[in-house]
Amino acid sequence: MKTKNKFKLFLLITVLLFSSLYFLKHKSFFKEDGEYIKVYNNEHFNSKIASSESCFLCHQNTKGYSKHHNPELIGCASCHLGNTNSSDKEEAHKNMVLIPGNLVDAKQTCGTCHASELHKVENSLMTTNSGIVAVDKYFFGEADSLNYHYHIQEIKNSASDKHLRDLCANCHLGAKKTTFGAINQMSRGGGCNACHLNYSKEAKQDLEKYLSSNKKEIPLTHPSTDIFVNDTHCFGCHSRSSRISTNYMGLQETLLEEDDLAINTKYKVLEDKRVYKYIEEDVHHAKGMLCIDCHSSHEVMGDGKKYAHAEDAVKIQCADCHFKNNPNTIPFDSLDVESKLVFYHRDYKHQDKPIIAVKKDKHSLVNTYIDSLGNAFLIGKKDGKIHALTPQGDVCSRDNAHKNVSCASCHSSWTSRCIGCHNAFDKDEKNAFDLLDKEFTKGQWKEYVAEFSSSQPAMGVREHKNEKIIEPAIPGMIMTIDLASFNNDVKKESQLFHRLYAPNSPHTTTKEVRDCKSCHSNSATLGYGKGALVYEIKENVGKWKFTPEYELNKNDNLPEDAWVPFLKKTDKKTVNSTRSDFRPFTVKEQQKLLMVGACLQCHKDDSKVMKETLAFGLKPIIKNVKPTCILPIDFAISTILD
């Protein structure tokens, strides 16, 4: 008997000892971070309380939950609320939230455990839509800055507000999910559900039985709420506007109707019946990578700060993974709580290896690591596949001439273009629908598009913090707005015309880069629009000539798709960009680019002289130019090279 007691005592001491050692080793994970204390104050976060809920009287043997949202641990009321002390159906379901996770009630549901994440989401651009509202108001003449902060749910009923309500106000996380079912291409908003709701095959089947039985056959398989976000979660909203999701898949929107198509594998009809043409998918998509392989929770949910535009909120850069010399890293023990949670939920095992940290704000990419030889790898979140991360090539890392050119400018194979957009208000539209308030209304703004197409991106200059970075650009808003159609009493100019390009992140990345001529002697790239840009040499005199593909727009006498006139200065007061820090090339910059274009008429991209311009710049090469070289006669060469 004494031996048994001694053994029990020994066993107890051993368990306590190992538990203490485990706690000490992982104390940074278990400590109560100030932002996460609320998780321990959740009245339902107790297995004994959870198992005593009256919900289990009817909802027995259910499955499908994620490991960390199992009702045996947290109960049902943690998410669905209701009265857990009553066995009466009506009483038990009183104040119940059928679809938890919508931002309207997230503080009482998801936010009781995830207060920090909810705070971040509520301030993110995906919730506020601040940039979209700001740009729309500015170009409707209702604001004097592109950078004011707004919230989509606070807009009223001005011409711009109505325009947003009719055409844009569906894509924000505050939009309420009101129906059961999985996230699909048509989904918009839904708060936390937008990213974290997942239906298994069995859950879909059980839901179908539940609905077809007039809600009498209770589903046995519950949808899962977890961190396993896939590209469909992103698609609903990000297949609109700059069409990042469809670009990533290699699809370009057309004006075709489904009935126009014969059997053609190059075309794809989306769930909303838009017809897309296959061009070329992003190299990361081709390798099976998801959006969240690059854009982690820190970017998707935000960091709690309010930003004016998307490019301000996005911190990750290509060079974080495809680094020049050595990557920026962080040890596992220094990860923030959010990153550690993702690490453990995905069951990663590389605690002993450095993890890549984004240079701009130091947030970690927990699905990456550096091995003992200094090689970098990324673990695909879709399938766990290990992807080797290759450093920058020699041209990227040692090229002095293109140090201020963004990766996307050279490595994007194509991007979307949209021109000839006319906006008018139809007061007699009988089926007008307010996307924000989700109700039928009177009158509706309508958008008429002349053309959807694609090409290699144009380029513009981002001036930010004393830096000038060349980035991709697209004709974002070449359009007219008929204000008089909305308000006959409008006193100012009733017909607004804007010729605006927007900075763009194409998400059509390729390993190969565009050739030199596609920048230095391409009319669309330089901002003139599509057409024939030819370097003519007559009697030893060289001169650039441009013939536009599109007709001139009567509003400003420029080609329909142009950003700027061909080698002519624009009025400094002219607003030609959707951003206050992004602009087209100046005439001097255009001439410098075309100077290289003139050289490329004879010298190949990989010729000795062109390689020397990459290493030493254009100035020393031009100074030693041979007499046989014919440079543009109308360019003040000395001024260009200053």
QUIQUILIN-V912459 format. One record per residue. N is the residue number from 0. RES is the residue in three letters. PHI is phi in whole degrees, -180 to 180 (* if undefined). NEAR is the number of other C-alpha atoms within 12 Angstrom. Layout:
N|RES|PHI|NEAR, N|RES|PHI|NEAR
This chain:
0|MET|*|7, 1|LYS|-63|8, 2|THR|-63|9, 3|LYS|-63|10, 4|ASN|-64|11, 5|LYS|-64|12, 6|PHE|-65|13, 7|LYS|-62|14, 8|LEU|-65|14, 9|PHE|-61|14, 10|LEU|-63|14, 11|LEU|-63|14, 12|ILE|-63|14, 13|THR|-62|14, 14|VAL|-63|14, 15|LEU|-63|14, 16|LEU|-64|14, 17|PHE|-67|14, 18|SER|-63|15, 19|SER|-65|14, 20|LEU|-64|13, 21|TYR|-63|15, 22|PHE|-65|15, 23|LEU|-64|14, 24|LYS|-67|14, 25|HIS|-115|18, 26|LYS|-63|16, 27|SER|-66|19, 28|PHE|-81|25, 29|PHE|-88|19, 30|LYS|-65|17, 31|GLU|-85|16, 32|ASP|-61|18, 33|GLY|-52|12, 34|GLU|-77|23, 35|TYR|-117|26, 36|ILE|-58|19, 37|LYS|-57|24, 38|VAL|-60|26, 39|TYR|-85|21, 40|ASN|-94|17, 41|ASN|-70|27, 42|GLU|-64|24, 43|HIS|-93|33, 44|PHE|-83|27, 45|ASN|-159|23, 46|SER|-64|20, 47|LYS|-68|15, 48|ILE|-65|24, 49|ALA|-60|27, 50|SER|-70|25, 51|SER|-91|23, 52|GLU|-65|32, 53|SER|-67|26, 54|CYS|-52|34, 55|PHE|-72|24, 56|LEU|-66|19, 57|CYS|-108|22, 58|HIS|-94|23, 59|GLN|-109|19, 60|ASN|59|18, 61|THR|-79|24, 62|LYS|-143|23, 63|GLY|102|27, 64|TYR|-70|28, 65|SER|-72|26, 66|LYS|-54|19, 67|HIS|-95|22, 68|HIS|-123|32, 69|ASN|-70|29, 70|PRO|-63|36, 71|GLU|-66|30, 72|LEU|-101|24, 73|ILE|-116|34, 74|GLY|75|32, 75|CYS|-93|42, 76|ALA|-70|41, 77|SER|-57|40, 78|CYS|-105|36, 79|HIS|-98|32, 80|LEU|58|34, 81|GLY|90|29, 82|ASN|-106|23, 83|THR|-85|31, 84|ASN|-99|22, 85|SER|-108|19, 86|SER|-97|20, 87|ASP|-82|16, 88|LYS|-57|19, 89|GLU|-64|14, 90|GLU|-68|17, 91|ALA|-64|25, 92|HIS|-90|23, 93|LYS|-65|19, 94|ASN|63|18, 95|MET|-74|24, 96|VAL|-103|26, 97|LEU|-68|21, 98|ILE|-120|31, 99|PRO|-70|38, 100|GLY|111|39, 101|ASN|-64|38, 102|LEU|-63|35, 103|VAL|-64|27, 104|ASP|-127|27, 105|ALA|-64|34, 106|LYS|-65|28, 107|GLN|-90|29, 108|THR|-112|35, 109|CYS|-57|38, 110|GLY|-68|33, 111|THR|-67|33, 112|CYS|-103|30, 113|HIS|-116|31, 114|ALA|-64|28, 115|SER|-65|29, 116|GLU|-63|35, 117|LEU|-63|37, 118|HIS|-59|27, 119|LYS|-65|31, 120|VAL|-62|41, 121|GLU|-63|36, 122|ASN|-100|33, 123|SER|-77|39, 124|LEU|-66|38, 125|MET|-71|43, 126|THR|-98|45, 127|THR|-83|38, 128|ASN|56|40, 129|SER|-56|35, 130|GLY|-63|33, 131|ILE|-63|40, 132|VAL|-65|42, 133|ALA|-61|35, 134|VAL|-65|36, 135|ASP|-63|38, 136|LYS|-66|32, 137|TYR|-62|28, 138|PHE|-85|35, 139|PHE|-90|35, 140|GLY|78|26, 141|GLU|-104|21, 142|ALA|-150|20, 143|ASP|-108|16, 144|SER|-148|24, 145|LEU|-85|29, 146|ASN|-119|26, 147|TYR|-69|25, 148|HIS|-97|28, 149|TYR|-136|31, 150|HIS|-131|31, 151|ILE|-56|40, 152|GLN|-81|31, 153|GLU|-109|20, 154|ILE|-71|27, 155|LYS|-105|20, 156|ASN|-139|24, 157|SER|-69|23, 158|ALA|-58|34, 159|SER|-67|37, 160|ASP|-59|37, 161|LYS|-66|39, 162|HIS|-59|40, 163|LEU|-67|40, 164|ARG|-62|37, 165|ASP|-82|36, 166|LEU|-121|29, 167|CYS|-127|30, 168|ALA|-79|38, 169|ASN|-89|34, 170|CYS|-96|39, 171|HIS|-149|42, 172|LEU|-67|42, 173|GLY|-74|39, 174|ALA|-62|33, 175|LYS|-84|32, 176|LYS|-83|33, 177|THR|-115|23, 178|THR|-123|17, 179|PHE|-69|28, 180|GLY|127|29, 181|ALA|-72|34, 182|ILE|-72|36, 183|ASN|-138|28, 184|GLN|-62|27, 185|MET|-90|27, 186|SER|-69|34, 187|ARG|-138|39, 188|GLY|66|41, 189|GLY|102|40, 190|GLY|60|41, 191|CYS|-65|46, 192|ASN|-61|41, 193|ALA|-53|47, 194|CYS|-111|40, 195|HIS|-105|33, 196|LEU|-90|38, 197|ASN|-134|33, 198|TYR|-104|33, 199|SER|-78|23, 200|LYS|-60|17, 201|GLU|-66|22, 202|ALA|-65|27, 203|LYS|-66|24, 204|GLN|-65|22, 205|ASP|-65|28, 206|LEU|-65|28, 207|GLU|-62|24, 208|LYS|-65|19, 209|TYR|-62|21, 210|LEU|-72|18, 211|SER|-72|14, 212|SER|-94|13, 213|ASN|61|11, 214|LYS|65|14, 215|LYS|-103|14, 216|GLU|-89|18, 217|ILE|-65|23, 218|PRO|-61|28, 219|LEU|-95|24, 220|THR|-109|28, 221|HIS|-91|35, 222|PRO|-64|33, 223|SER|-97|32, 224|THR|-112|31, 225|ASP|-153|27, 226|ILE|-95|33, 227|PHE|-87|31, 228|VAL|-78|33, 229|ASN|-119|31, 230|ASP|-68|33, 231|THR|-65|30, 232|HIS|-61|36, 233|CYS|-85|36, 234|PHE|-60|34, 235|GLY|-48|32, 236|CYS|-92|35, 237|HIS|-86|30, 238|SER|-97|35, 239|ARG|-108|26, 240|SER|53|28, 241|SER|-79|33, 242|ARG|57|33, 243|ILE|-64|33, 244|SER|-63|35, 245|THR|-72|42, 246|ASN|-56|40, 247|TYR|-58|40, 248|MET|-82|37, 249|GLY|93|36, 250|LEU|-108|37, 251|GLN|-113|41, 252|GLU|-68|38, 253|THR|-126|31, 254|LEU|-99|23, 255|LEU|-71|21, 256|GLU|-102|19, 257|GLU|-57|21, 258|ASP|-69|12, 259|ASP|-77|15, 260|LEU|-92|20, 261|ALA|-91|13, 262|ILE|-70|11, 263|ASN|-148|14, 264|THR|-71|14, 265|LYS|-80|19, 266|TYR|-114|26, 267|LYS|-136|28, 268|VAL|-100|29, 269|LEU|-79|23, 270|GLU|-62|17, 271|ASP|-90|18, 272|LYS|76|20, 273|ARG|-70|27, 274|VAL|-105|27, 275|TYR|-119|34, 276|LYS|-110|31, 277|TYR|-77|26, 278|ILE|-113|28, 279|GLU|-165|30, 280|GLU|-82|31, 281|ASP|-65|35, 282|VAL|-61|23, 283|HIS|-71|29, 284|HIS|-66|29, 285|ALA|-62|17, 286|LYS|-89|25, 287|GLY|87|25, 288|MET|-83|30, 289|LEU|-93|34, 290|CYS|-54|33, 291|ILE|-77|34, 292|ASP|-66|37, 293|CYS|-103|36, 294|HIS|-93|31, 295|SER|-77|33, 296|SER|-58|37, 297|HIS|-64|35, 298|GLU|-92|38, 299|VAL|-64|37, 300|MET|-86|34, 301|GLY|92|32, 302|ASP|-115|29, 303|GLY|94|23, 304|LYS|-89|22, 305|LYS|-98|29, 306|TYR|-116|31, 307|ALA|-79|31, 308|HIS|-142|32, 309|ALA|-58|28, 310|GLU|-66|23, 311|ASP|-77|23, 312|ALA|-83|29, 313|VAL|-80|31, 314|LYS|-105|29, 315|ILE|-69|32, 316|GLN|-130|27, 317|CYS|-54|30, 318|ALA|-70|29, 319|ASP|-67|35, 320|CYS|-97|36, 321|HIS|-102|30, 322|PHE|-81|28, 323|LYS|-84|22, 324|ASN|-114|20, 325|ASN|-125|23, 326|PRO|-75|33, 327|ASN|-84|31, 328|THR|-128|29, 329|ILE|-143|27, 330|PRO|-76|26, 331|PHE|-57|33, 332|ASP|-63|22, 333|SER|-98|23, 334|LEU|-65|27, 335|ASP|-73|28, 336|VAL|-60|32, 337|GLU|-59|30, 338|SER|-67|33, 339|LYS|-67|31, 340|LEU|-61|25, 341|VAL|-63|28, 342|PHE|-58|31, 343|TYR|-72|22, 344|HIS|-63|21, 345|ARG|-90|26, 346|ASP|58|18, 347|TYR|-73|25, 348|LYS|-125|20, 349|HIS|-97|26, 350|GLN|-62|24, 351|ASP|-89|16, 352|LYS|-118|25, 353|PRO|-62|32, 354|ILE|-116|40, 355|ILE|-66|40, 356|ALA|-119|37, 357|VAL|-64|31, 358|LYS|-63|23, 359|LYS|-65|18, 360|ASP|-129|20, 361|LYS|71|27, 362|HIS|-71|34, 363|SER|-89|42, 364|LEU|-106|47, 365|VAL|-68|48, 366|ASN|-92|46, 367|THR|-125|43, 368|TYR|-160|37, 369|ILE|-115|34, 370|ASP|-82|21, 371|SER|-66|12, 372|LEU|-93|11, 373|GLY|90|22, 374|ASN|-82|25, 375|ALA|-104|32, 376|PHE|-140|32, 377|LEU|-124|36, 378|ILE|-95|34, 379|GLY|-63|30, 380|LYS|-77|34, 381|LYS|-79|24, 382|ASP|-137|18, 383|GLY|76|22, 384|LYS|-65|18, 385|ILE|-91|20, 386|HIS|-110|25, 387|ALA|-72|21, 388|LEU|-98|29, 389|THR|-85|24, 390|PRO|-65|23, 391|GLN|-62|22, 392|GLY|-71|19, 393|ASP|-59|17, 394|VAL|-62|21, 395|CYS|-68|31, 396|SER|-84|23, 397|ARG|-117|18, 398|ASP|-79|22, 399|ASN|-76|19, 400|ALA|-75|22, 401|HIS|-120|27, 402|LYS|-63|22, 403|ASN|-101|24, 404|VAL|-102|25, 405|SER|-68|27, 406|CYS|-58|36, 407|ALA|-64|37, 408|SER|-63|43, 409|CYS|-98|36, 410|HIS|-96|29, 411|SER|-93|39, 412|SER|-79|35, 413|TRP|-165|40, 414|THR|-153|46, 415|SER|-76|45, 416|ARG|-132|40, 417|CYS|-143|36, 418|ILE|-134|34, 419|GLY|70|33, 420|CYS|-98|29, 421|HIS|-120|25, 422|ASN|-114|35, 423|ALA|-140|33, 424|PHE|-98|30, 425|ASP|-101|25, 426|LYS|-70|20, 427|ASP|-99|16, 428|GLU|-63|17, 429|LYS|-79|12, 430|ASN|-104|16, 431|ALA|-61|24, 432|PHE|-134|26, 433|ASP|-85|26, 434|LEU|-69|30, 435|LEU|-81|34, 436|ASP|-87|23, 437|LYS|56|18, 438|GLU|-149|13, 439|PHE|-73|17, 440|THR|-143|23, 441|LYS|-109|19, 442|GLY|76|26, 443|GLN|-154|32, 444|TRP|-71|38, 445|LYS|-127|29, 446|GLU|-116|25, 447|TYR|-113|22, 448|VAL|-105|23, 449|ALA|-82|20, 450|GLU|-159|24, 451|PHE|-108|30, 452|SER|-155|29, 453|SER|-148|35, 454|SER|-167|33, 455|GLN|-63|41, 456|PRO|-64|44, 457|ALA|-72|49, 458|MET|-134|49, 459|GLY|-139|43, 460|VAL|-119|34, 461|ARG|-95|30, 462|GLU|-104|20, 463|HIS|-147|17, 464|LYS|51|8, 465|ASN|65|9, 466|GLU|-114|14, 467|LYS|-122|22, 468|ILE|-113|27, 469|ILE|-85|34, 470|GLU|-131|38, 471|PRO|-64|43, 472|ALA|-141|46, 473|ILE|-135|48, 474|PRO|-69|48, 475|GLY|-83|36, 476|MET|-146|39, 477|ILE|-94|41, 478|MET|-154|34, 479|THR|-117|34, 480|ILE|-126|34, 481|ASP|-90|31, 482|LEU|-67|32, 483|ALA|-64|24, 484|SER|-68|23, 485|PHE|-89|30, 486|ASN|-145|25, 487|ASN|-66|16, 488|ASP|-89|11, 489|VAL|-58|17, 490|LYS|-91|10, 491|LYS|-81|15, 492|GLU|-54|17, 493|SER|-83|21, 494|GLN|-112|25, 495|LEU|-91|27, 496|PHE|-128|28, 497|HIS|-132|38, 498|ARG|-116|39, 499|LEU|-124|37, 500|TYR|-102|42, 501|ALA|-127|41, 502|PRO|-63|39, 503|ASN|-142|41, 504|SER|-114|38, 505|PRO|-59|45, 506|HIS|58|39, 507|THR|-129|43, 508|THR|-67|34, 509|THR|-129|26, 510|LYS|-67|22, 511|GLU|-74|19, 512|VAL|-113|24, 513|ARG|-68|25, 514|ASP|-78|21, 515|CYS|-62|30, 516|LYS|-66|33, 517|SER|-67|31, 518|CYS|-109|37, 519|HIS|-83|33, 520|SER|-145|35, 521|ASN|-115|39, 522|SER|-64|41, 523|ALA|-67|43, 524|THR|-61|44, 525|LEU|-80|47, 526|GLY|106|50, 527|TYR|-87|39, 528|GLY|93|40, 529|LYS|-67|35, 530|GLY|159|25, 531|ALA|-101|20, 532|LEU|-107|32, 533|VAL|-123|24, 534|TYR|-97|31, 535|GLU|-96|21, 536|ILE|-119|19, 537|LYS|-132|13, 538|GLU|53|9, 539|ASN|61|14, 540|VAL|-122|18, 541|GLY|-104|25, 542|LYS|-153|25, 543|TRP|-83|33, 544|LYS|-131|23, 545|PHE|-128|27, 546|THR|-118|24, 547|PRO|-70|27, 548|GLU|-80|19, 549|TYR|-101|22, 550|GLU|-69|19, 551|LEU|-78|19, 552|ASN|-79|23, 553|LYS|-66|11, 554|ASN|-74|18, 555|ASP|-141|23, 556|ASN|63|18, 557|LEU|-110|28, 558|PRO|-55|31, 559|GLU|-52|38, 560|ASP|-101|46, 561|ALA|-75|44, 562|TRP|-104|46, 563|VAL|-138|40, 564|PRO|-71|33, 565|PHE|-71|36, 566|LEU|52|29, 567|LYS|-130|18, 568|LYS|-71|19, 569|THR|-107|20, 570|ASP|-61|11, 571|LYS|-60|10, 572|LYS|-81|8, 573|THR|-70|19, 574|VAL|-93|29, 575|ASN|-128|36, 576|SER|-142|36, 577|THR|-83|39, 578|ARG|-132|38, 579|SER|-76|28, 580|ASP|-111|29, 581|PHE|-131|32, 582|ARG|-145|37, 583|PRO|-77|49, 584|PHE|-67|37, 585|THR|-72|27, 586|VAL|-60|24, 587|LYS|-62|25, 588|GLU|-68|31, 589|GLN|-61|35, 590|GLN|-64|33, 591|LYS|-66|33, 592|LEU|-65|37, 593|LEU|-73|42, 594|MET|-62|38, 595|VAL|-65|42, 596|GLY|-59|37, 597|ALA|-65|37, 598|CYS|-63|33, 599|LEU|-71|32, 600|GLN|-66|28, 601|CYS|-113|20, 602|HIS|-94|20, 603|LYS|-72|18, 604|ASP|-53|25, 605|ASP|-98|17, 606|SER|-72|16, 607|LYS|-59|14, 608|VAL|-68|25, 609|MET|-72|29, 610|LYS|-65|25, 611|GLU|-67|23, 612|THR|-66|29, 613|LEU|-68|28, 614|ALA|-81|23, 615|PHE|-116|18, 616|GLY|91|23, 617|LEU|-80|31, 618|LYS|-57|23, 619|PRO|-66|18, 620|ILE|-72|23, 621|ILE|-65|27, 622|LYS|-63|16, 623|ASN|-107|14, 624|VAL|-65|16, 625|LYS|-78|12, 626|PRO|-60|10, 627|THR|-77|12, 628|CYS|-79|24, 629|ILE|-110|29, 630|LEU|-97|34, 631|PRO|-56|30, 632|ILE|-71|22, 633|ASP|-93|20, 634|PHE|-100|26, 635|ALA|-81|17, 636|ILE|-59|24, 637|SER|-63|17, 638|THR|-71|14, 639|ILE|-60|23, 640|LEU|-86|22, 641|ASP|-65|13
